[in-house]
């Protein structure tokens, strides 16, 4: 379903969510069929390809109700507990107006201005600059902001980031991404399970060519086992291909959500705040500083910026910051200040220079005495009663010429 505006985009996301849920069950059935193929080969390694296919089909029909119940149970668990799982990974904690008045007021003002139900506000203790929204319904919606973002951005930039996350909630992008994460989690779990089963199989002996007692069989039956063993090999290859395809499809599902949702969220933020420059400067400050240590890829895909890139950027879930900034300049009339350095970055760069000057500058001359051409005229003098001789040398002899005293 093509989306030509905000409301059609919202309707498109709801339709995609339903299709993705249907796709989840289809991928589960594919995995169950692949597992049935491997199980049949383990039970009887002397069958033909047609035998294994028919047997796996019968197994699939028997396991269909259980597979459906398992997928439905996974969805129910994710529906009610996904926020707690995310908080356990990120360490996000809910805050009140008294605890974070600045952030709370900014979010509340945006929600009031557009009649949006205010989501729960959470803080994540991390120096990274990032934020993300989660939830499947208005009672579950939450916006999580890192402490690093609060310290590095001003009020207008924070307001732009909050507008970005509110747009994700309003557009239905959050629900769509949570469903995609559920699909990837289910397929990844069962795919790993079947791969472990596959790698732990006993490839010698009974699984493929029968038991050791088959050595007493005739040469004709040995030839039949070789032929049937070839069928078992083909079936196992088919099962592995199905598992790999199911995993790849679960990843493509997330990419099929279209990275244009980030462009729309940026545009929605500008529509809420009427300040494209704030959104641009916020993106420039967040650029390259959004990595959340310990966060899974599923969490990073929900963030304002995901610095993790796939192979040749093909599997990147977010467009580049440059592309997003150029879109805001083109369609919202913003101005790009270019890559921005934070005060903390400048302090980190200056610290080694200040501490390393004295340590590395071993060829510098010794400190000059207070008297002489480099000292002050009213500097400290030697007390007359001590009778100390003034050391000679080029640094103590009064200099003549333009640098000396007149």
C-alpha positions as CSV (number, residue, x, y, z in Angstrom):
1,X,0.0,0.0,0.0
2,X,1.6,3.2,-1.1
3,X,1.6,6.1,1.3
4,X,1.2,9.6,-0.2
5,X,0.7,11.6,3.0
6,X,0.6,11.4,6.8
7,X,-2.7,9.7,7.2
8,X,-2.2,7.2,4.3
9,X,1.2,6.5,5.9
10,X,-0.5,5.7,9.2
11,X,-3.0,3.4,7.5
12,X,-0.2,1.8,5.5
13,X,1.7,1.0,8.7
14,X,-1.4,-0.7,10.2
15,X,-1.9,-2.8,7.1
16,X,1.8,-3.7,7.1
17,X,1.5,-4.7,10.8
18,X,-1.3,-7.2,10.0
19,X,0.7,-8.6,7.0
20,X,3.8,-9.0,9.1
21,X,1.9,-10.9,11.8
22,X,0.6,-13.2,9.0
23,X,4.1,-13.5,7.7
24,X,5.3,-14.5,11.2
25,X,3.1,-17.6,11.2
26,X,4.2,-18.5,7.6
27,X,7.9,-18.3,8.6
28,X,7.2,-20.4,11.6
29,X,5.6,-23.1,9.4
30,X,8.6,-23.0,7.1
31,X,10.9,-23.6,10.0
32,X,8.8,-26.4,11.4
33,X,8.8,-28.1,8.0
34,X,12.6,-27.8,7.8
35,X,12.9,-29.2,11.3
36,X,10.6,-32.1,10.3
37,X,12.9,-32.9,7.3
38,X,16.0,-33.1,9.6
39,X,14.1,-35.2,12.1
40,X,13.0,-37.7,9.4
41,X,16.6,-38.0,8.2
42,X,17.7,-38.7,11.7
43,X,15.0,-41.3,12.2
44,X,15.5,-43.1,8.9
45,X,18.6,-42.3,6.8
46,X,17.6,-44.8,4.0
47,X,14.7,-43.0,2.4
48,X,14.3,-41.2,-0.9
49,X,13.7,-37.5,-1.4
50,X,10.0,-38.1,-2.1
51,X,9.7,-40.2,1.1
52,X,11.2,-37.4,3.3
53,X,9.0,-34.7,1.7
54,X,5.8,-36.7,2.3
55,X,6.8,-37.6,5.8
56,X,7.8,-34.0,6.7
57,X,4.5,-32.8,5.3
58,X,2.6,-35.2,7.5
59,X,4.6,-34.0,10.5
60,X,3.9,-30.4,9.6
61,X,0.2,-31.0,9.6
62,X,0.4,-32.7,13.0
63,X,2.5,-29.9,14.4
64,X,0.5,-27.1,12.8
65,X,-1.7,-26.4,15.9
66,X,1.2,-26.5,18.3
67,X,3.3,-24.2,16.1
68,X,0.4,-21.8,15.8
69,X,-0.1,-21.8,19.6
70,X,3.6,-21.3,20.2
71,X,3.7,-18.3,17.8
72,X,0.6,-16.8,19.4
73,X,2.0,-17.2,22.9
74,X,5.2,-15.5,21.8
75,X,3.2,-12.5,20.5
76,X,1.2,-12.3,23.7
77,X,4.4,-12.3,25.8
78,X,6.0,-9.7,23.7
79,X,2.8,-7.6,23.7
80,X,2.7,-7.4,27.5
81,X,6.4,-7.6,28.4
82,X,8.4,-6.1,25.6
83,X,8.8,-2.8,27.4
84,X,10.2,-4.5,30.5
85,X,12.5,-6.5,28.3
86,X,13.8,-3.3,26.7
87,X,14.2,-1.5,30.0
88,X,16.1,-4.5,31.3
89,X,18.5,-4.2,28.4
90,X,18.9,-0.4,28.4
91,X,18.4,0.3,32.1
92,X,15.7,2.9,31.4
93,X,13.8,4.2,34.4
94,X,10.5,6.2,34.5
95,X,10.8,9.8,35.7
96,X,8.3,12.4,36.9
97,X,8.0,16.1,36.5
98,X,9.7,16.7,39.9
99,X,12.7,14.6,38.8
100,X,13.1,16.0,35.3
101,X,11.1,19.2,35.1
102,X,13.0,20.5,32.0
103,X,12.4,17.3,29.9
104,X,9.0,16.7,31.2
105,X,7.7,20.2,30.4
106,X,9.1,20.0,26.8
107,X,7.4,16.7,26.1
108,X,4.1,17.8,27.8
109,X,4.0,21.1,25.8
110,X,4.4,19.2,22.5
111,X,1.6,16.7,23.4
112,X,-0.7,19.5,24.5
113,X,-0.1,21.5,21.3
114,X,-1.2,18.6,19.1
115,X,-3.7,16.8,21.4
116,X,-1.5,13.8,21.7
117,X,-1.7,11.5,24.7
118,X,1.5,12.0,26.6
119,X,3.7,8.8,26.7
120,X,5.6,7.7,29.7
121,X,9.0,9.5,30.0
122,X,12.1,7.4,30.7
123,X,15.7,8.2,31.3
124,X,18.7,6.0,30.4
125,X,21.9,6.6,32.2
126,X,24.4,6.7,29.2
127,X,26.8,9.2,27.8
128,X,25.5,8.3,24.3
129,X,23.4,10.8,22.5
130,X,20.2,9.0,21.5
131,X,16.5,8.5,22.2
132,X,13.8,6.0,21.2
133,X,10.1,5.3,21.5
134,X,8.4,2.0,22.3
135,X,4.9,0.7,22.9
136,X,2.1,-1.1,21.1
137,X,-0.9,0.9,22.4
138,X,-1.5,4.3,24.1
139,X,-1.2,2.8,27.6
140,X,2.3,1.4,26.7
141,X,3.8,4.2,24.8
142,X,7.1,5.5,26.2
143,X,9.9,7.8,25.1
144,X,13.4,7.1,26.5
145,X,16.1,9.7,26.4
146,X,19.8,9.2,27.4
147,X,21.5,11.5,30.0
148,X,24.1,12.3,27.4
149,X,21.5,13.8,25.1
150,X,20.2,16.0,27.9
151,X,23.6,17.3,28.6
152,X,24.7,18.0,25.0
153,X,21.5,19.4,23.5
154,X,19.8,22.7,24.2
155,X,16.0,23.0,24.8
156,X,15.1,23.5,21.2
157,X,17.1,20.6,20.0
158,X,15.7,18.3,22.7
159,X,12.2,19.4,21.7
160,X,13.0,18.5,18.1
161,X,14.2,15.0,19.2
162,X,11.0,14.5,21.3
163,X,8.9,15.6,18.3
164,X,10.7,13.0,16.2
165,X,9.8,10.3,18.6
166,X,6.2,11.5,19.0
167,X,5.8,11.4,15.3
168,X,7.0,7.7,15.3
169,X,4.2,7.0,17.8
170,X,1.6,9.0,15.9
171,X,2.5,7.4,12.6
172,X,2.4,3.8,14.0
173,X,6.1,3.2,13.3
174,X,6.6,2.0,16.8
175,X,4.1,-0.8,16.6
176,X,5.4,-1.8,13.2
177,X,9.0,-2.1,14.5
178,X,8.0,-4.0,17.6
179,X,6.2,-6.5,15.5
180,X,9.2,-6.8,13.2
181,X,11.4,-7.4,16.2
182,X,9.1,-10.1,17.4
183,X,9.3,-11.8,14.0
184,X,13.1,-11.6,13.9
185,X,13.3,-12.9,17.5
186,X,11.0,-15.9,16.9
187,X,12.7,-16.9,13.6
188,X,16.2,-16.3,15.1
189,X,15.4,-18.5,18.1
190,X,14.0,-21.5,16.1
191,X,16.6,-21.1,13.4
192,X,19.4,-21.3,16.0
193,X,17.6,-24.3,17.6
194,X,17.5,-26.2,14.4
195,X,21.1,-25.3,13.5
196,X,22.2,-26.6,16.9
197,X,20.3,-29.8,16.2
198,X,21.8,-30.0,12.7
199,X,25.4,-29.6,13.9
200,X,24.9,-32.1,16.8
201,X,23.6,-34.8,14.5
202,X,25.6,-38.1,14.3
203,X,26.7,-38.0,10.6
204,X,28.3,-41.4,10.7
205,X,26.6,-44.7,11.3
206,X,22.9,-45.2,11.6
207,X,21.7,-41.7,10.7
208,X,22.9,-42.0,7.2
209,X,23.8,-45.5,6.1
210,X,22.1,-47.6,8.7
211,X,23.5,-49.3,11.8
212,X,26.8,-51.1,12.0
213,X,25.0,-54.4,11.5
214,X,24.3,-53.3,7.9
215,X,27.9,-54.5,7.1
216,X,26.5,-58.0,6.8
217,X,24.0,-57.0,4.1
218,X,24.4,-57.8,0.4
219,X,26.1,-55.6,-2.1
220,X,22.8,-54.7,-3.8
221,X,21.3,-53.4,-0.5
222,X,24.6,-51.4,0.1
223,X,24.1,-49.8,-3.3
224,X,20.5,-48.9,-2.4
225,X,21.7,-47.3,0.8
226,X,24.1,-45.2,-1.1
227,X,21.4,-44.0,-3.4
228,X,19.0,-43.3,-0.5
229,X,21.8,-41.7,1.4
230,X,22.2,-39.3,-1.5
231,X,18.5,-38.5,-1.1
232,X,19.1,-37.8,2.6
233,X,21.9,-35.4,1.8
234,X,19.7,-33.5,-0.6
235,X,16.9,-33.3,1.9
236,X,19.2,-31.9,4.6
237,X,20.5,-29.3,2.2
238,X,16.9,-28.3,1.4
239,X,16.2,-28.0,5.1
240,X,19.3,-25.8,5.7
241,X,18.4,-23.6,2.8
242,X,14.8,-23.2,4.1
243,X,16.2,-22.2,7.6
244,X,18.6,-19.7,6.0
245,X,15.9,-18.2,3.8
246,X,13.5,-17.9,6.8
247,X,16.2,-16.0,8.7
248,X,17.0,-13.7,5.7
249,X,13.3,-13.0,5.2
250,X,13.0,-12.0,8.9
251,X,15.8,-9.5,8.4
252,X,14.4,-8.2,5.1
253,X,11.1,-7.7,6.9
254,X,12.7,-5.0,9.0
255,X,14.2,-3.4,5.9
256,X,10.9,-3.7,4.1
257,X,9.5,-1.3,6.6
258,X,11.2,1.4,4.5
259,X,13.7,3.8,5.9
260,X,11.5,6.6,4.7
261,X,9.8,6.4,8.2
262,X,12.9,8.3,9.5
263,X,12.4,11.1,6.9
264,X,8.7,11.3,7.8
265,X,9.6,11.4,11.5
266,X,12.0,14.3,10.9
267,X,9.4,16.1,8.9
268,X,6.8,15.5,11.7
269,X,9.2,16.9,14.2
270,X,9.5,20.1,12.1
271,X,5.7,20.2,11.8
272,X,5.4,20.0,15.6
273,X,8.1,22.5,16.5
274,X,8.2,24.8,13.5
275,X,12.0,24.7,13.8
276,X,13.9,22.8,11.1
277,X,17.2,24.3,12.2
278,X,16.8,22.7,15.7
279,X,16.2,19.2,14.1
280,X,19.2,19.6,11.8
281,X,21.6,20.7,14.6
282,X,20.3,17.9,16.9
283,X,21.1,15.4,14.1
284,X,24.5,16.9,13.7
285,X,25.3,16.6,17.4
286,X,23.9,13.1,17.6
287,X,25.8,11.9,14.5
288,X,28.3,9.3,15.4
289,X,27.6,9.5,19.1
290,X,24.5,7.4,19.5
291,X,26.0,3.9,20.2
292,X,24.3,2.4,23.2
293,X,26.7,0.0,24.9
294,X,25.1,-3.4,25.5
295,X,22.0,-2.6,23.5
296,X,20.8,-5.2,21.0
297,X,20.4,-4.4,17.4
298,X,16.6,-4.5,17.9
299,X,16.9,-1.6,20.3
300,X,19.2,0.4,18.1
301,X,16.8,0.1,15.3
302,X,14.3,2.1,17.4
303,X,16.6,5.0,18.1
304,X,16.8,8.4,16.5
305,X,20.1,7.4,14.9
306,X,21.6,3.9,14.5
307,X,25.4,4.2,13.9
308,X,25.6,0.5,13.2
309,X,25.7,-0.1,9.5
310,X,25.2,-3.3,7.5
311,X,27.3,-4.6,4.7
312,X,27.9,-1.7,2.2
313,X,25.0,0.1,4.0
314,X,22.5,-2.4,2.4
315,X,21.2,-3.6,5.8
316,X,21.3,-0.1,7.5
317,X,18.0,0.6,9.2
318,X,18.5,4.4,9.1
319,X,19.4,6.7,6.3
320,X,22.6,8.6,6.8
321,X,22.5,11.9,8.8
322,X,23.7,13.7,5.7
323,X,20.7,12.4,3.7
324,X,18.3,13.4,6.4
325,X,19.8,16.9,6.7
326,X,19.6,17.4,3.0
327,X,16.0,16.4,3.0
328,X,15.2,18.9,5.7
329,X,17.1,21.6,3.8
330,X,15.2,20.8,0.6
331,X,11.7,20.5,2.0
332,X,11.7,22.4,5.3
333,X,14.1,25.2,4.5
334,X,16.6,24.5,7.2
335,X,20.3,25.5,7.3
336,X,23.1,23.0,7.8
337,X,25.8,24.0,10.2
338,X,27.9,21.0,9.2
339,X,29.4,18.5,11.6
340,X,29.3,19.9,15.1
341,X,31.8,19.3,17.9
342,X,30.6,19.1,21.5
343,X,32.3,20.9,24.4
344,X,33.3,17.5,25.8
345,X,35.0,16.6,22.5
346,X,37.0,19.7,22.5
347,X,38.0,19.2,26.2
348,X,39.1,15.6,25.4
349,X,41.2,16.8,22.5
350,X,42.8,19.7,24.4
351,X,43.6,17.6,27.5
352,X,46.4,15.5,25.9
353,X,48.1,18.6,24.5
354,X,48.1,20.4,27.9
355,X,49.5,17.4,29.8
356,X,51.8,16.3,27.1
357,X,53.6,19.6,26.5
358,X,56.0,19.4,29.5
359,X,56.4,15.6,29.2
360,X,57.4,15.6,25.5
361,X,59.2,18.9,25.2
362,X,62.6,17.7,26.5
363,X,64.6,20.1,24.4
364,X,63.1,23.3,25.9
365,X,65.6,25.7,27.6
366,X,65.6,26.0,31.4
367,X,63.4,28.6,33.0
368,X,64.8,32.1,32.8
369,X,65.8,34.0,35.9
370,X,63.7,36.9,37.0
371,X,66.5,39.4,36.4
372,X,68.0,40.2,33.0
373,X,66.4,41.1,29.8
374,X,63.6,38.5,30.1
375,X,62.7,39.3,33.6
376,X,60.7,42.1,35.1
377,X,62.5,45.3,36.0
378,X,60.9,45.3,39.5
379,X,61.5,41.5,39.9
380,X,63.0,40.0,43.0
381,X,66.7,40.9,43.7
382,X,69.3,39.2,45.8
383,X,69.6,40.6,49.3
384,X,72.7,42.6,49.8
385,X,73.6,40.9,53.0
386,X,74.0,37.4,51.5
387,X,76.8,38.4,49.0
388,X,75.8,35.8,46.4
389,X,77.5,36.2,43.1
390,X,75.3,36.6,40.1
391,X,75.8,33.7,37.7
392,X,77.1,34.6,34.3
393,X,76.0,33.5,30.9
394,X,73.9,34.8,28.1
395,X,70.7,34.7,30.1
396,X,72.0,37.1,32.9
397,X,74.1,39.6,31.0
398,X,72.1,42.6,30.2
399,X,71.4,42.5,26.5
400,X,72.0,45.3,24.1
401,X,70.1,46.1,21.0
402,X,66.4,46.2,20.4
403,X,65.6,43.6,23.1
404,X,67.7,45.1,25.8
405,X,67.0,47.9,28.3
406,X,67.4,51.4,27.1
